[in-house]
Amino acid sequence: MSEKALLYIRLGELNTLPYRNLLADKMKSQYPNWLFTELDNHVEGWLIGKSVELMEEANQVIIVVENFGIDNGIRPFLNLLKSLSESGKLKNIYLINDSASAKYLEGFFEGVELVEIESLDSLSIYL
């Protein structure tokens, strides 16, 4: 079982999402014992389910949501977030450029803190 897992969710139009995940590369070298996975709002439902299974292997789950310019892109992930929240493994959701999701999720999950951060680079301060 992994100590921690980080799920990076990218929200945006297909043509605005960066092709390469710089977070995974950077974080994997800093935290080699963590489990990492990423999704975007264009992913198929079965892959979201598989991510839940992977996240359940960890003792603690950290979610990072980065928005590349759309509203309400978080909706496809509500069941995943709810499942992780109910398991007690999800304590924080870090939001980058995503005040829309912050407003939508505020008070949605008991015991989960929403933290707005400026960039991926500033994430390490909170970990």
Summary of the structure (lengths in Angstrom):
residues: 127
radius of gyration: 13.4
end to end distance: 19.1
largest distance: 36.0
contacts: 378
relative contact order: 0.20
helix: 35%
strand: 27%
